Amino acid sequence: MRVIAGQYKGRSLYFDKTPLLRPTGDKVKESIFNILQGQVAETRVLDLCCGTGSLGLEALSRGASFVSFVDRYTPVLKKNIELLAIPSEKYQIYKTDLKRFFSTNPMLAPFDLIFLDPPYHADDLYSVALNAIYEFGILKSSGMIICEHDAKFDILSQISGFISIGRKARDYRYGQSKVTVIQ
């Protein structure tokens, strides 16, 4: 696992083999950032269920101005931030689960980009996160949500609020994984 492009290009990231983590593979991560096509610079990013921090750290490497990382297990994330020597003013870590995060932080400033990658088969977390993002208005009108999930999971049933306000969703399949982009 490594940083693919930008300031930290080629730097290896630490991965602790624990059942609490399922990091995004390099091919899927590269595909996600190809989809974004340079829309990362100067953005505020929210990395939900961040695990190793791979997606948020890639965004910082590519010029994101700030990343908020959210996960209940943060030792690997902290080690990766230390390995890359990310300045403390570029990120914030919330060591909590999704439900508690949204219930204690409902007035977050809007984000340009939100990554959502909960453990596969924790399908209720997609609903929790997407409903909170919609309810609290923490995605800018021009923003995007990138959801990584099991290819068999029908995430479209979780995003009716976004579709009703004119947002579009598109799926990309990568083996057993699927990435859904909500614009």
N, C-alpha and C positions, 0 to 999 in steps of 0.2 A: 504494500500500500504506500502510495507516494503522492506528492503534490504534482499535478500535471503541467501547469503553466503559471506564468507570472513571476513575481518577486521570489517565491520559494520553490520554483520549478526544480523538479528532480529530487527534492529532499524527501527522505523516507519518514513515514509516520509510524509511530508505535501502535501495536495492536496486541492487546492482552486476550488470549483465547479463553474467554469466559462466555457462558451461555447468555449473559446479559447484553452482549454486543453482536451485531450482524452488520459489519461495515459495508458500505457501498463499494463495490468493486471498481477498479480503475476504468474498465470499459464503460460501465454504466455512468460513472462520474464524468468521464470525458464526453459521453453522449449528452448528458444533462447540460454541460457547459457549452457544447456545440449548439444545442437548442437555444440557449440564452444569447448566443452570438454577440458577445461583447457588451451586453446590457448590465454588467456587474459593477463597473467602475462607479465610484461615488455613491453606492447604494447602501441603505440600511437593511440588514439581513437578520431574519429570525430563523434559527436552526433548531427545530423542535425534535425531541428524541434524538439528539445529536450523536450520542455514543462516543465514537472516537473524535468527532469534530471534523471529519474529513471534508464534508461539503462546505461548512462555514469557513474552514481554514483555506480551502481552495478559493472561495469567494474573496477572502482577505488577500490572498496571493495575487488575485486578478484585479485588485484595486477597490474592493468594497470599503466604505468608510468606517463601518462599525458592524459587529455581529453580536447578537445576543444568543448565547447557547443555553439550551434547556435540556436537562436530563437528570434522572434520579441517581445515576451512577457516573461520577465525573473524574475518577483518578486517571483514566487513559486520556481523556480530553486535556486535563491539566498537564500531563506529561508531554503531549504533542504541542501544546502552546509553549511550553518551556523549551522543547527541542527546536522550535522555529524562532524562539525569542520574540514573540509577538508583543508589542508594547501594550501595556495595561489600558491605555486610553482607547484602544481599538476593539475591545470586547468586554462583555459582561457574562458571567456564568450564573445561572439559576439552578441550583442543585435541588430539584423537586420533580414531582411527576406532573403530567399535563393538567390534570384536574385541579390540583392545588395551584399550579402556576397561573392559570386563567382566573381562578377565584380570588387570588391575592394581588394580581397585576392587571386589572381590567382597563386601566387608563394608559396603556402603552402608546407611545408616539407611533404613528403609522409606519409600516415597513414597505420597502420596495419589492422585496423578495422574501418568501417564506419557504423553507424546506421542511417537509413533514415526512419522517421516516421511522414510524414506530415499529416495534417488533412485529414480524409477520404473524398473522392470526390473532393480533390484538385489535381486531376490526373496530371495536367500540372507541378506540382512541382517535381514529380518523373522524368519527362523528363528533366527539368531544371537541377536538381541535378546530375542525372546519366550522362547526356551529359557533364556537367562541370567536373565531376570527371574523366571521360574518356579523355576529351580534355586537361585538365591541368595536367594529370598524377599524381594525388594526392593519389592514392592507390598503395601500394607496390605490386610487382608482386606476392608475396605470400599472399597478403591481401584478406580480405573478406568484402563484403557489405551485411548488413542485412536490408532488407526492410520489414516493417510491413504495410499492406494495407488491404482494404476491400476484402473479399474473392471473390467478383464478378469482381474485377478489373484485367484485363489482363496486368500484368507488363512486361511480356516477350516482348511485342511490344515496350517497352521503352528501352530495353537493347541490341539492335542489335549490337552496337559498341563493347560491351563486348563479345558477343557471337562470333563475327567475329575474335577476337584475341585469341580465344581458351578458354575463361572463361566458366565455367559451372554454370547453375542455377538450383536450386531445391526448390520446394514449399512444405510448411507444413501448413496444415489447422487446425485452432482452432476455431470452431464455425463460427462466422461472420468475423473473422480475418484470414488473411493468412500471413505467413512469407516466403519471398523469400530470399534465400541465394545465392549470386553470388560469386563464388570462382575464 
